[in-house]
């Protein structure tokens, strides 16, 4: 394996770097939440694209404060993809 050296003779392999990046990505997604899942399970919203439509409602300013808009921007593409994949199921209701 090819290692990368950082200051202090610490060697971090590519696998560890990839695992760390993956863990950070999963943590970020878990911390932000998913507007689509919340719209379907907690708020019981119907119709197409409930996660995208209810994005502002799912991130109330009182709970999120200054992190509201960055969280919404991070969540928007994931909610749009999930809502698109769930569109056939939403049309059955």
PDB file of N, CA, C and O in Angstrom, chain B, residues numbered from 101:
ATOM      1  N   UNK B 101       0.831  -1.177   0.000  1.00  0.00           N
ATOM      2  CA  UNK B 101       0.000   0.000   0.000  1.00  0.00           C
ATOM      3  C   UNK B 101       0.877   1.242   0.000  1.00  0.00           C
ATOM      4  O   UNK B 101       1.969   1.257   0.568  1.00  0.00           O
ATOM      5  N   UNK B 102       0.386   2.254  -0.632  1.00  0.00           N
ATOM      6  CA  UNK B 102       1.118   3.508  -0.705  1.00  0.00           C
ATOM      7  C   UNK B 102       0.695   4.368   0.479  1.00  0.00           C
ATOM      8  O   UNK B 102      -0.497   4.561   0.720  1.00  0.00           O
ATOM      9  N   UNK B 103       1.656   4.871   1.200  1.00  0.00           N
ATOM     10  CA  UNK B 103       1.367   5.696   2.364  1.00  0.00           C
ATOM     11  C   UNK B 103       1.644   7.156   2.082  1.00  0.00           C
ATOM     12  O   UNK B 103       2.426   7.491   1.193  1.00  0.00           O
ATOM     13  N   UNK B 104       1.005   8.013   2.838  1.00  0.00           N
ATOM     14  CA  UNK B 104       1.210   9.448   2.734  1.00  0.00           C
ATOM     15  C   UNK B 104       1.791   9.904   4.061  1.00  0.00           C
ATOM     16  O   UNK B 104       1.267   9.563   5.122  1.00  0.00           O
ATOM     17  N   UNK B 105       2.860  10.665   4.010  1.00  0.00           N
ATOM     18  CA  UNK B 105       3.513  11.116   5.238  1.00  0.00           C
ATOM     19  C   UNK B 105       3.079  12.543   5.565  1.00  0.00           C
ATOM     20  O   UNK B 105       3.113  13.440   4.723  1.00  0.00           O
ATOM     21  N   UNK B 106       2.682  12.709   6.784  1.00  0.00           N
ATOM     22  CA  UNK B 106       2.396  14.028   7.310  1.00  0.00           C
ATOM     23  C   UNK B 106       3.448  14.335   8.355  1.00  0.00           C
ATOM     24  O   UNK B 106       4.240  13.458   8.703  1.00  0.00           O
ATOM     25  N   UNK B 107       3.479  15.536   8.858  1.00  0.00           N
ATOM     26  CA  UNK B 107       4.488  15.938   9.827  1.00  0.00           C
ATOM     27  C   UNK B 107       4.510  15.034  11.046  1.00  0.00           C
ATOM     28  O   UNK B 107       3.458  14.591  11.508  1.00  0.00           O
ATOM     29  N   UNK B 108       5.675  14.759  11.565  1.00  0.00           N
ATOM     30  CA  UNK B 108       5.801  13.966  12.779  1.00  0.00           C
ATOM     31  C   UNK B 108       5.912  12.482  12.537  1.00  0.00           C
ATOM     32  O   UNK B 108       5.589  11.697  13.428  1.00  0.00           O
ATOM     33  N   UNK B 109       6.350  12.071  11.385  1.00  0.00           N
ATOM     34  CA  UNK B 109       6.537  10.657  11.054  1.00  0.00           C
ATOM     35  C   UNK B 109       5.262   9.826  11.206  1.00  0.00           C
ATOM     36  O   UNK B 109       5.341   8.648  11.557  1.00  0.00           O
ATOM     37  N   UNK B 110       4.111  10.402  10.956  1.00  0.00           N
ATOM     38  CA  UNK B 110       2.852   9.668  11.011  1.00  0.00           C
ATOM     39  C   UNK B 110       2.504   9.242   9.596  1.00  0.00           C
ATOM     40  O   UNK B 110       2.418  10.083   8.701  1.00  0.00           O
ATOM     41  N   UNK B 111       2.303   7.948   9.380  1.00  0.00           N
ATOM     42  CA  UNK B 111       1.965   7.445   8.056  1.00  0.00           C
ATOM     43  C   UNK B 111       0.494   7.025   8.033  1.00  0.00           C
ATOM     44  O   UNK B 111       0.035   6.246   8.867  1.00  0.00           O
ATOM     45  N   UNK B 112      -0.215   7.560   7.064  1.00  0.00           N
ATOM     46  CA  UNK B 112      -1.630   7.238   6.906  1.00  0.00           C
ATOM     47  C   UNK B 112      -1.798   6.618   5.530  1.00  0.00           C
ATOM     48  O   UNK B 112      -1.438   7.228   4.524  1.00  0.00           O
ATOM     49  N   UNK B 113      -2.332   5.433   5.482  1.00  0.00           N
ATOM     50  CA  UNK B 113      -2.490   4.756   4.204  1.00  0.00           C
ATOM     51  C   UNK B 113      -3.706   5.293   3.461  1.00  0.00           C
ATOM     52  O   UNK B 113      -4.566   5.958   4.038  1.00  0.00           O
ATOM     53  N   UNK B 114      -3.756   4.990   2.178  1.00  0.00           N
ATOM     54  CA  UNK B 114      -4.888   5.437   1.361  1.00  0.00           C
ATOM     55  C   UNK B 114      -6.195   4.845   1.863  1.00  0.00           C
ATOM     56  O   UNK B 114      -7.231   5.510   1.833  1.00  0.00           O
ATOM     57  N   UNK B 115      -6.154   3.608   2.321  1.00  0.00           N
ATOM     58  CA  UNK B 115      -7.367   2.971   2.823  1.00  0.00           C
ATOM     59  C   UNK B 115      -7.896   3.713   4.046  1.00  0.00           C
ATOM     60  O   UNK B 115      -9.100   3.936   4.169  1.00  0.00           O
ATOM     61  N   UNK B 116      -7.001   4.089   4.940  1.00  0.00           N
ATOM     62  CA  UNK B 116      -7.438   4.830   6.121  1.00  0.00           C
ATOM     63  C   UNK B 116      -7.998   6.189   5.733  1.00  0.00           C
ATOM     64  O   UNK B 116      -8.963   6.660   6.336  1.00  0.00           O
ATOM     65  N   UNK B 117      -7.401   6.820   4.734  1.00  0.00           N
ATOM     66  CA  UNK B 117      -7.904   8.111   4.264  1.00  0.00           C
ATOM     67  C   UNK B 117      -9.305   7.964   3.698  1.00  0.00           C
ATOM     68  O   UNK B 117     -10.180   8.785   3.974  1.00  0.00           O
ATOM     69  N   UNK B 118      -9.520   6.917   2.906  1.00  0.00           N
ATOM     70  CA  UNK B 118     -10.840   6.699   2.305  1.00  0.00           C
ATOM     71  C   UNK B 118     -11.871   6.364   3.378  1.00  0.00           C
ATOM     72  O   UNK B 118     -13.009   6.828   3.319  1.00  0.00           O
ATOM     73  N   UNK B 119     -11.471   5.561   4.352  1.00  0.00           N
ATOM     74  CA  UNK B 119     -12.398   5.207   5.435  1.00  0.00           C
ATOM     75  C   UNK B 119     -12.750   6.431   6.272  1.00  0.00           C
ATOM     76  O   UNK B 119     -13.894   6.583   6.702  1.00  0.00           O
ATOM     77  N   UNK B 120     -11.780   7.298   6.502  1.00  0.00           N
ATOM     78  CA  UNK B 120     -12.037   8.512   7.255  1.00  0.00           C
ATOM     79  C   UNK B 120     -12.978   9.434   6.485  1.00  0.00           C
ATOM     80  O   UNK B 120     -13.902  10.003   7.067  1.00  0.00           O
ATOM     81  N   UNK B 121     -12.753   9.583   5.193  1.00  0.00           N
ATOM     82  CA  UNK B 121     -13.631  10.422   4.369  1.00  0.00           C
ATOM     83  C   UNK B 121     -15.046   9.855   4.339  1.00  0.00           C
ATOM     84  O   UNK B 121     -16.019  10.606   4.412  1.00  0.00           O
ATOM     85  N   UNK B 122     -15.163   8.548   4.232  1.00  0.00           N
ATOM     86  CA  UNK B 122     -16.476   7.909   4.223  1.00  0.00           C
ATOM     87  C   UNK B 122     -17.177   8.127   5.564  1.00  0.00           C
ATOM     88  O   UNK B 122     -18.363   8.457   5.592  1.00  0.00           O
ATOM     89  N   UNK B 123     -16.467   7.948   6.660  1.00  0.00           N
ATOM     90  CA  UNK B 123     -17.059   8.132   7.989  1.00  0.00           C
ATOM     91  C   UNK B 123     -17.505   9.576   8.202  1.00  0.00           C
ATOM     92  O   UNK B 123     -18.561   9.821   8.784  1.00  0.00           O
ATOM     93  N   UNK B 124     -16.705  10.527   7.733  1.00  0.00           N
ATOM     94  CA  UNK B 124     -17.103  11.932   7.850  1.00  0.00           C
ATOM     95  C   UNK B 124     -18.341  12.237   7.010  1.00  0.00           C
ATOM     96  O   UNK B 124     -19.225  12.975   7.446  1.00  0.00           O
ATOM     97  N   UNK B 125     -18.402  11.669   5.807  1.00  0.00           N
ATOM     98  CA  UNK B 125     -19.564  11.867   4.955  1.00  0.00           C
ATOM     99  C   UNK B 125     -20.836  11.294   5.557  1.00  0.00           C
ATOM    100  O   UNK B 125     -21.891  11.928   5.525  1.00  0.00           O
ATOM    101  N   UNK B 126     -20.730  10.089   6.108  1.00  0.00           N
ATOM    102  CA  UNK B 126     -21.890   9.468   6.750  1.00  0.00           C
ATOM    103  C   UNK B 126     -22.317  10.273   7.971  1.00  0.00           C
ATOM    104  O   UNK B 126     -23.510  10.468   8.201  1.00  0.00           O
ATOM    105  N   UNK B 127     -21.349  10.741   8.753  1.00  0.00           N
ATOM    106  CA  UNK B 127     -21.661  11.548   9.933  1.00  0.00           C
ATOM    107  C   UNK B 127     -22.354  12.848   9.545  1.00  0.00           C
ATOM    108  O   UNK B 127     -23.301  13.277  10.205  1.00  0.00           O
ATOM    109  N   UNK B 128     -21.882  13.464   8.484  1.00  0.00           N
ATOM    110  CA  UNK B 128     -22.488  14.705   8.018  1.00  0.00           C
ATOM    111  C   UNK B 128     -23.921  14.474   7.578  1.00  0.00           C
ATOM    112  O   UNK B 128     -24.813  15.250   7.920  1.00  0.00           O
ATOM    113  N   UNK B 129     -24.143  13.415   6.826  1.00  0.00           N
ATOM    114  CA  UNK B 129     -25.493  13.122   6.352  1.00  0.00           C
ATOM    115  C   UNK B 129     -26.418  12.762   7.510  1.00  0.00           C
ATOM    116  O   UNK B 129     -27.584  13.157   7.520  1.00  0.00           O
ATOM    117  N   UNK B 130     -25.904  12.017   8.484  1.00  0.00           N
ATOM    118  CA  UNK B 130     -26.722  11.649   9.640  1.00  0.00           C
ATOM    119  C   UNK B 130     -27.031  12.867  10.498  1.00  0.00           C
ATOM    120  O   UNK B 130     -28.119  12.981  11.062  1.00  0.00           O
ATOM    121  N   UNK B 131     -26.073  13.766  10.591  1.00  0.00           N
ATOM    122  CA  UNK B 131     -26.284  14.968  11.388  1.00  0.00           C
ATOM    123  C   UNK B 131     -27.275  15.931  10.762  1.00  0.00           C
ATOM    124  O   UNK B 131     -28.040  16.591  11.465  1.00  0.00           O
ATOM    125  N   UNK B 132     -27.258  16.008   9.465  1.00  0.00           N
ATOM    126  CA  UNK B 132     -28.148  16.919   8.763  1.00  0.00           C
ATOM    127  C   UNK B 132     -29.561  16.351   8.719  1.00  0.00           C
ATOM    128  O   UNK B 132     -30.526  17.101   8.867  1.00  0.00           O
ATOM    129  N   UNK B 133     -29.701  15.057   8.520  1.00  0.00           N
ATOM    130  CA  UNK B 133     -31.009  14.441   8.413  1.00  0.00           C
ATOM    131  C   UNK B 133     -31.482  14.448   6.977  1.00  0.00           C
ATOM    132  O   UNK B 133     -30.778  14.928   6.088  1.00  0.00           O
ATOM    133  N   UNK B 134     -32.629  13.938   6.753  1.00  0.00           N
ATOM    134  CA  UNK B 134     -33.171  13.864   5.407  1.00  0.00           C
ATOM    135  C   UNK B 134     -34.594  14.398   5.430  1.00  0.00           C
ATOM    136  O   UNK B 134     -35.468  13.834   6.088  1.00  0.00           O
ATOM    137  N   UNK B 135     -34.813  15.461   4.726  1.00  0.00           N
ATOM    138  CA  UNK B 135     -36.112  16.098   4.680  1.00  0.00           C
ATOM    139  C   UNK B 135     -37.176  15.172   4.078  1.00  0.00           C
ATOM    140  O   UNK B 135     -38.338  15.212   4.481  1.00  0.00           O
ATOM    141  N   UNK B 136     -36.780  14.352   3.127  1.00  0.00           N
ATOM    142  CA  UNK B 136     -37.734  13.440   2.499  1.00  0.00           C
ATOM    143  C   UNK B 136     -38.265  12.414   3.491  1.00  0.00           C
ATOM    144  O   UNK B 136     -39.465  12.140   3.534  1.00  0.00           O
ATOM    145  N   UNK B 137     -37.366  11.853   4.282  1.00  0.00           N
ATOM    146  CA  UNK B 137     -37.801  10.857   5.263  1.00  0.00           C
ATOM    147  C   UNK B 137     -38.672  11.492   6.339  1.00  0.00           C
ATOM    148  O   UNK B 137     -39.674  10.905   6.748  1.00  0.00           O
ATOM    149  N   UNK B 138     -38.307  12.669   6.797  1.00  0.00           N
ATOM    150  CA  UNK B 138     -39.088  13.341   7.825  1.00  0.00           C
ATOM    151  C   UNK B 138     -40.464  13.731   7.285  1.00  0.00           C
ATOM    152  O   UNK B 138     -41.459  13.626   8.003  1.00  0.00           O
ATOM    153  N   UNK B 139     -40.533  14.174   6.045  1.00  0.00           N
ATOM    154  CA  UNK B 139     -41.812  14.563   5.459  1.00  0.00           C
ATOM    155  C   UNK B 139     -42.759  13.377   5.354  1.00  0.00           C
ATOM    156  O   UNK B 139     -43.968  13.519   5.541  1.00  0.00           O
ATOM    157  N   UNK B 140     -42.209  12.212   5.055  1.00  0.00           N
ATOM    158  CA  UNK B 140     -43.040  11.023   4.896  1.00  0.00           C
ATOM    159  C   UNK B 140     -43.422  10.388   6.225  1.00  0.00           C
ATOM    160  O   UNK B 140     -44.556   9.937   6.381  1.00  0.00           O
ATOM    161  N   UNK B 141     -42.516  10.341   7.176  1.00  0.00           N
ATOM    162  CA  UNK B 141     -42.765   9.601   8.414  1.00  0.00           C
ATOM    163  C   UNK B 141     -43.337  10.457   9.527  1.00  0.00           C
ATOM    164  O   UNK B 141     -44.294  10.047  10.185  1.00  0.00           O
ATOM    165  N   UNK B 142     -42.778  11.631   9.753  1.00  0.00           N
ATOM    166  CA  UNK B 142     -43.205  12.461  10.879  1.00  0.00           C
ATOM    167  C   UNK B 142     -44.357  13.373  10.485  1.00  0.00           C
ATOM    168  O   UNK B 142     -45.361  13.456  11.192  1.00  0.00           O
ATOM    169  N   UNK B 143     -44.213  14.049   9.369  1.00  0.00           N
ATOM    170  CA  UNK B 143     -45.218  15.040   8.968  1.00  0.00           C
ATOM    171  C   UNK B 143     -46.338  14.457   8.124  1.00  0.00           C
ATOM    172  O   UNK B 143     -47.363  15.113   7.934  1.00  0.00           O
ATOM    173  N   UNK B 144     -46.173  13.240   7.613  1.00  0.00           N
ATOM    174  CA  UNK B 144     -47.177  12.532   6.800  1.00  0.00           C
ATOM    175  C   UNK B 144     -47.686  13.387   5.641  1.00  0.00           C
ATOM    176  O   UNK B 144     -48.892  13.489   5.419  1.00  0.00           O
ATOM    177  N   UNK B 145     -46.764  13.996   4.909  1.00  0.00           N
ATOM    178  CA  UNK B 145     -47.137  14.800   3.753  1.00  0.00           C
ATOM    179  C   UNK B 145     -47.325  13.892   2.543  1.00  0.00           C
ATOM    180  O   UNK B 145     -46.580  12.931   2.352  1.00  0.00           O
ATOM    181  N   UNK B 146     -48.325  14.207   1.731  1.00  0.00           N
ATOM    182  CA  UNK B 146     -48.617  13.433   0.534  1.00  0.00           C
ATOM    183  C   UNK B 146     -48.236  14.234  -0.701  1.00  0.00           C
ATOM    184  O   UNK B 146     -47.902  15.416  -0.622  1.00  0.00           O
ATOM    185  N   UNK B 147     -48.296  13.563  -1.836  1.00  0.00           N
ATOM    186  CA  UNK B 147     -48.031  14.214  -3.104  1.00  0.00           C
ATOM    187  C   UNK B 147     -46.587  14.033  -3.526  1.00  0.00           C
ATOM    188  O   UNK B 147     -45.772  13.466  -2.799  1.00  0.00           O
ATOM    189  N   UNK B 148     -46.287  14.533  -4.727  1.00  0.00           N
ATOM    190  CA  UNK B 148     -44.915  14.390  -5.234  1.00  0.00           C
ATOM    191  C   UNK B 148     -43.949  15.357  -4.543  1.00  0.00           C
ATOM    192  O   UNK B 148     -44.313  16.482  -4.201  1.00  0.00           O
ATOM    193  N   UNK B 149     -42.742  14.904  -4.351  1.00  0.00           N
ATOM    194  CA  UNK B 149     -41.642  15.690  -3.791  1.00  0.00           C
ATOM    195  C   UNK B 149     -41.974  16.350  -2.452  1.00  0.00           C
ATOM    196  O   UNK B 149     -41.798  17.561  -2.313  1.00  0.00           O
ATOM    197  N   UNK B 150     -42.448  15.590  -1.468  1.00  0.00           N
ATOM    198  CA  UNK B 150     -42.758  16.219  -0.179  1.00  0.00           C
ATOM    199  C   UNK B 150     -41.514  16.712   0.557  1.00  0.00           C
ATOM    200  O   UNK B 150     -41.584  17.690   1.302  1.00  0.00           O
ATOM    201  N   UNK B 151     -40.380  16.048   0.358  1.00  0.00           N
ATOM    202  CA  UNK B 151     -39.156  16.467   1.030  1.00  0.00           C
ATOM    203  C   UNK B 151     -38.639  17.790   0.533  1.00  0.00           C
ATOM    204  O   UNK B 151     -38.166  18.615   1.314  1.00  0.00           O
ATOM    205  N   UNK B 152     -38.728  17.996  -0.772  1.00  0.00           N
ATOM    206  CA  UNK B 152     -38.257  19.253  -1.359  1.00  0.00           C
ATOM    207  C   UNK B 152     -39.252  20.373  -1.040  1.00  0.00           C
ATOM    208  O   UNK B 152     -38.849  21.494  -0.728  1.00  0.00           O
ATOM    209  N   UNK B 153     -40.531  20.074  -1.117  1.00  0.00           N
ATOM    210  CA  UNK B 153     -41.551  21.095  -0.836  1.00  0.00           C
ATOM    211  C   UNK B 153     -41.528  21.532   0.617  1.00  0.00           C
ATOM    212  O   UNK B 153     -41.735  22.708   0.917  1.00  0.00           O
ATOM    213  N   UNK B 154     -41.275  20.589   1.527  1.00  0.00           N
ATOM    214  CA  UNK B 154     -41.310  20.906   2.956  1.00  0.00           C
ATOM    215  C   UNK B 154     -39.948  21.171   3.563  1.00  0.00           C
ATOM    216  O   UNK B 154     -39.779  21.060   4.777  1.00  0.00           O
ATOM    217  N   UNK B 155     -38.981  21.517   2.743  1.00  0.00           N
ATOM    218  CA  UNK B 155     -37.608  21.706   3.230  1.00  0.00           C
ATOM    219  C   UNK B 155     -37.542  22.784   4.310  1.00  0.00           C
ATOM    220  O   UNK B 155     -36.899  22.575   5.339  1.00  0.00           O
ATOM    221  N   UNK B 156     -38.176  23.905   4.107  1.00  0.00           N
ATOM    222  CA  UNK B 156     -38.168  24.971   5.103  1.00  0.00           C
ATOM    223  C   UNK B 156     -38.893  24.597   6.376  1.00  0.00           C
ATOM    224  O   UNK B 156     -38.511  25.022   7.466  1.00  0.00           O
ATOM    225  N   UNK B 157     -39.946  23.796   6.236  1.00  0.00           N
ATOM    226  CA  UNK B 157     -40.715  23.350   7.392  1.00  0.00           C
ATOM    227  C   UNK B 157     -39.932  22.317   8.214  1.00  0.00           C
ATOM    228  O   UNK B 157     -40.071  22.252   9.435  1.00  0.00           O
ATOM    229  N   UNK B 158     -39.119  21.523   7.538  1.00  0.00           N
ATOM    230  CA  UNK B 158     -38.361  20.481   8.231  1.00  0.00           C
ATOM    231  C   UNK B 158     -37.126  21.004   8.952  1.00  0.00           C
ATOM    232  O   UNK B 158     -36.545  20.300   9.777  1.00  0.00           O
ATOM    233  N   UNK B 159     -36.725  22.223   8.648  1.00  0.00           N
ATOM    234  CA  UNK B 159     -35.581  22.848   9.304  1.00  0.00           C
ATOM    235  C   UNK B 159     -36.031  24.161   9.940  1.00  0.00           C
ATOM    236  O   UNK B 159     -35.723  25.232   9.418  1.00  0.00           O
ATOM    237  N   UNK B 160     -36.757  24.098  11.064  1.00  0.00           N
ATOM    238  CA  UNK B 160     -37.247  25.330  11.682  1.00  0.00           C
ATOM    239  C   UNK B 160     -36.104  26.198  12.198  1.00  0.00           C
ATOM    240  O   UNK B 160     -35.107  25.693  12.714  1.00  0.00           O
ATOM    241  N   UNK B 161     -36.263  27.488  12.053  1.00  0.00           N
ATOM    242  CA  UNK B 161     -35.216  28.424  12.450  1.00  0.00           C
ATOM    243  C   UNK B 161     -34.943  28.368  13.950  1.00  0.00           C
ATOM    244  O   UNK B 161     -33.805  28.559  14.379  1.00  0.00           O
ATOM    245  N   UNK B 162     -35.964  28.112  14.739  1.00  0.00           N
ATOM    246  CA  UNK B 162     -35.785  28.050  16.191  1.00  0.00           C
ATOM    247  C   UNK B 162     -34.874  26.893  16.597  1.00  0.00           C
ATOM    248  O   UNK B 162     -34.109  27.015  17.554  1.00  0.00           O
ATOM    249  N   UNK B 163     -34.949  25.777  15.882  1.00  0.00           N
ATOM    250  CA  UNK B 163     -34.125  24.612  16.218  1.00  0.00           C
ATOM    251  C   UNK B 163     -32.738  24.684  15.611  1.00  0.00           C
ATOM    252  O   UNK B 163     -31.770  24.253  16.238  1.00  0.00           O
ATOM    253  N   UNK B 164     -32.619  25.217  14.412  1.00  0.00           N
ATOM    254  CA  UNK B 164     -31.361  25.164  13.671  1.00  0.00           C
ATOM    255  C   UNK B 164     -30.541  26.442  13.751  1.00  0.00           C
ATOM    256  O   UNK B 164     -29.317  26.382  13.641  1.00  0.00           O
ATOM    257  N   UNK B 165     -31.160  27.573  13.936  1.00  0.00           N
ATOM    258  CA  UNK B 165     -30.431  28.839  14.045  1.00  0.00           C
ATOM    259  C   UNK B 165     -29.654  29.163  12.777  1.00  0.00           C
ATOM    260  O   UNK B 165     -30.192  29.082  11.673  1.00  0.00           O
ATOM    261  N   UNK B 166     -28.390  29.529  12.941  1.00  0.00           N
ATOM    262  CA  UNK B 166     -27.558  29.936  11.807  1.00  0.00           C
ATOM    263  C   UNK B 166     -27.202  28.767  10.892  1.00  0.00           C
ATOM    264  O   UNK B 166     -26.816  28.981   9.743  1.00  0.00           O
ATOM    265  N   UNK B 167     -27.325  27.551  11.377  1.00  0.00           N
ATOM    266  CA  UNK B 167     -26.996  26.376  10.567  1.00  0.00           C
ATOM    267  C   UNK B 167     -28.150  25.953   9.663  1.00  0.00           C
ATOM    268  O   UNK B 167     -28.019  24.983   8.916  1.00  0.00           O
ATOM    269  N   UNK B 168     -29.264  26.654   9.717  1.00  0.00           N
ATOM    270  CA  UNK B 168     -30.443  26.259   8.950  1.00  0.00           C
ATOM    271  C   UNK B 168     -30.193  26.246   7.447  1.00  0.00           C
ATOM    272  O   UNK B 168     -30.439  25.233   6.792  1.00  0.00           O
ATOM    273  N   UNK B 169     -29.712  27.340   6.895  1.00  0.00           N
ATOM    274  CA  UNK B 169     -29.552  27.431   5.447  1.00  0.00           C
ATOM    275  C   UNK B 169     -28.452  26.509   4.914  1.00  0.00           C
ATOM    276  O   UNK B 169     -28.653  25.875   3.879  1.00  0.00           O
ATOM    277  N   UNK B 170     -27.304  26.411   5.578  1.00  0.00           N
ATOM    278  CA  UNK B 170     -26.320  25.421   5.099  1.00  0.00           C
ATOM    279  C   UNK B 170     -26.867  23.990   5.153  1.00  0.00           C
ATOM    280  O   UNK B 170     -26.612  23.195   4.247  1.00  0.00           O
ATOM    281  N   UNK B 171     -27.613  23.661   6.203  1.00  0.00           N
ATOM    282  CA  UNK B 171     -28.189  22.314   6.310  1.00  0.00           C
ATOM    283  C   UNK B 171     -29.199  22.070   5.194  1.00  0.00           C
ATOM    284  O   UNK B 171     -29.258  20.978   4.629  1.00  0.00           O
ATOM    285  N   UNK B 172     -29.987  23.085   4.884  1.00  0.00           N
ATOM    286  CA  UNK B 172     -30.967  22.941   3.809  1.00  0.00           C
ATOM    287  C   UNK B 172     -30.277  22.764   2.455  1.00  0.00           C
ATOM    288  O   UNK B 172     -30.724  21.967   1.630  1.00  0.00           O
ATOM    289  N   UNK B 173     -29.195  23.502   2.226  1.00  0.00           N
ATOM    290  CA  UNK B 173     -28.465  23.374   0.966  1.00  0.00           C
ATOM    291  C   UNK B 173     -27.804  22.007   0.827  1.00  0.00           C
ATOM    292  O   UNK B 173     -27.743  21.453  -0.271  1.00  0.00           O
ATOM    293  N   UNK B 174     -27.314  21.470   1.924  1.00  0.00           N
ATOM    294  CA  UNK B 174     -26.708  20.138   1.890  1.00  0.00           C
ATOM    295  C   UNK B 174     -27.779  19.081   1.663  1.00  0.00           C
ATOM    296  O   UNK B 174     -27.562  18.124   0.921  1.00  0.00           O
ATOM    297  N   UNK B 175     -28.925  19.249   2.295  1.00  0.00           N
ATOM    298  CA  UNK B 175     -29.986  18.242   2.218  1.00  0.00           C
ATOM    299  C   UNK B 175     -30.751  18.276   0.899  1.00  0.00           C
ATOM    300  O   UNK B 175     -31.284  17.248   0.481  1.00  0.00           O
ATOM    301  N   UNK B 176     -30.818  19.412   0.242  1.00  0.00           N
ATOM    302  CA  UNK B 176     -31.633  19.560  -0.968  1.00  0.00           C
ATOM    303  C   UNK B 176     -31.324  18.533  -2.054  1.00  0.00           C
ATOM    304  O   UNK B 176     -32.263  17.906  -2.545  1.00  0.00           O
ATOM    305  N   UNK B 177     -30.068  18.316  -2.463  1.00  0.00           N
ATOM    306  CA  UNK B 177     -29.841  17.326  -3.526  1.00  0.00           C
ATOM    307  C   UNK B 177     -30.198  15.908  -3.111  1.00  0.00           C
ATOM    308  O   UNK B 177     -30.701  15.132  -3.924  1.00  0.00           O
ATOM    309  N   UNK B 178     -29.941  15.556  -1.839  1.00  0.00           N
ATOM    310  CA  UNK B 178     -30.272  14.212  -1.376  1.00  0.00           C
ATOM    311  C   UNK B 178     -31.787  14.010  -1.332  1.00  0.00           C
ATOM    312  O   UNK B 178     -32.289  12.954  -1.718  1.00  0.00           O
ATOM    313  N   UNK B 179     -32.508  15.020  -0.863  1.00  0.00           N
ATOM    314  CA  UNK B 179     -33.967  14.928  -0.832  1.00  0.00           C
ATOM    315  C   UNK B 179     -34.552  14.868  -2.233  1.00  0.00           C
ATOM    316  O   UNK B 179     -35.513  14.137  -2.472  1.00  0.00           O
ATOM    317  N   UNK B 180     -33.983  15.631  -3.164  1.00  0.00           N
ATOM    318  CA  UNK B 180     -34.475  15.617  -4.539  1.00  0.00           C
ATOM    319  C   UNK B 180     -34.279  14.242  -5.172  1.00  0.00           C
ATOM    320  O   UNK B 180     -35.167  13.748  -5.867  1.00  0.00           O
ATOM    321  N   UNK B 181     -33.137  13.631  -4.941  1.00  0.00           N
ATOM    322  CA  UNK B 181     -32.887  12.291  -5.494  1.00  0.00           C
ATOM    323  C   UNK B 181     -33.826  11.273  -4.860  1.00  0.00           C
ATOM    324  O   UNK B 181     -34.424  10.459  -5.564  1.00  0.00           O
ATOM    325  N   UNK B 182     -33.960  11.312  -3.539  1.00  0.00           N
ATOM    326  CA  UNK B 182     -34.839  10.355  -2.869  1.00  0.00           C
ATOM    327  C   UNK B 182     -36.292  10.551  -3.291  1.00  0.00           C
ATOM    328  O   UNK B 182     -37.007   9.576  -3.522  1.00  0.00           O
ATOM    329  N   UNK B 183     -36.732  11.808  -3.394  1.00  0.00           N
ATOM    330  CA  UNK B 183     -38.105  12.069  -3.835  1.00  0.00           C
ATOM    331  C   UNK B 183     -38.333  11.589  -5.262  1.00  0.00           C
ATOM    332  O   UNK B 183     -39.417  11.103  -5.585  1.00  0.00           O
ATOM    333  N   UNK B 184     -37.328  11.720  -6.117  1.00  0.00           N
ATOM    334  CA  UNK B 184     -37.450  11.242  -7.500  1.00  0.00           C
ATOM    335  C   UNK B 184     -37.560   9.722  -7.527  1.00  0.00           C
ATOM    336  O   UNK B 184     -38.366   9.171  -8.276  1.00  0.00           O
ATOM    337  N   UNK B 185     -36.757   9.045  -6.718  1.00  0.00           N
ATOM    338  CA  UNK B 185     -36.824   7.579  -6.666  1.00  0.00           C
ATOM    339  C   UNK B 185     -38.147   7.096  -6.066  1.00  0.00           C
ATOM    340  O   UNK B 185     -38.645   6.033  -6.438  1.00  0.00           O
ATOM    341  N   UNK B 186     -38.709   7.864  -5.150  1.00  0.00           N
ATOM    342  CA  UNK B 186     -39.964   7.486  -4.508  1.00  0.00           C
ATOM    343  C   UNK B 186     -41.194   7.977  -5.263  1.00  0.00           C
ATOM    344  O   UNK B 186     -42.317   7.731  -4.824  1.00  0.00           O
ATOM    345  N   UNK B 187     -41.011   8.658  -6.376  1.00  0.00           N
ATOM    346  CA  UNK B 187     -42.132   9.227  -7.127  1.00  0.00           C
ATOM    347  C   UNK B 187     -43.156   8.179  -7.569  1.00  0.00           C
ATOM    348  O   UNK B 187     -44.354   8.449  -7.483  1.00  0.00           O
ATOM    349  N   UNK B 188     -42.741   6.989  -8.040  1.00  0.00           N
ATOM    350  CA  UNK B 188     -43.761   5.988  -8.384  1.00  0.00           C
ATOM    351  C   UNK B 188     -44.620   5.576  -7.182  1.00  0.00           C
ATOM    352  O   UNK B 188     -45.820   5.343  -7.330  1.00  0.00           O
ATOM    353  N   UNK B 189     -44.014   5.486  -6.001  1.00  0.00           N
ATOM    354  CA  UNK B 189     -44.785   5.129  -4.811  1.00  0.00           C
ATOM    355  C   UNK B 189     -45.693   6.280  -4.380  1.00  0.00           C
ATOM    356  O   UNK B 189     -46.804   6.054  -3.901  1.00  0.00           O
ATOM    357  N   UNK B 190     -45.217   7.507  -4.553  1.00  0.00           N
ATOM    358  CA  UNK B 190     -46.039   8.660  -4.200  1.00  0.00           C
ATOM    359  C   UNK B 190     -47.244   8.795  -5.117  1.00  0.00           C
ATOM    360  O   UNK B 190     -48.291   9.283  -4.692  1.00  0.00           O
ATOM    361  N   UNK B 191     -47.113   8.374  -6.360  1.00  0.00           N
ATOM    362  CA  UNK B 191     -48.229   8.497  -7.304  1.00  0.00           C
ATOM    363  C   UNK B 191     -49.322   7.449  -7.028  1.00  0.00           C
ATOM    364  O   UNK B 191     -50.446   7.595  -7.508  1.00  0.00           O
ATOM    365  N   UNK B 192     -49.003   6.405  -6.265  1.00  0.00           N
ATOM    366  CA  UNK B 192     -49.991   5.386  -5.929  1.00  0.00           C
ATOM    367  C   UNK B 192     -50.966   5.869  -4.859  1.00  0.00           C
ATOM    368  O   UNK B 192     -52.091   5.376  -4.771  1.00  0.00           O
ATOM    369  N   UNK B 193     -50.540   6.820  -4.057  1.00  0.00           N
ATOM    370  CA  UNK B 193     -51.401   7.294  -2.953  1.00  0.00           C
ATOM    371  C   UNK B 193     -52.549   8.112  -3.417  1.00  0.00           C
ATOM    372  O   UNK B 193     -53.348   8.572  -2.601  1.00  0.00           O
TER     373      UNK B 193
END
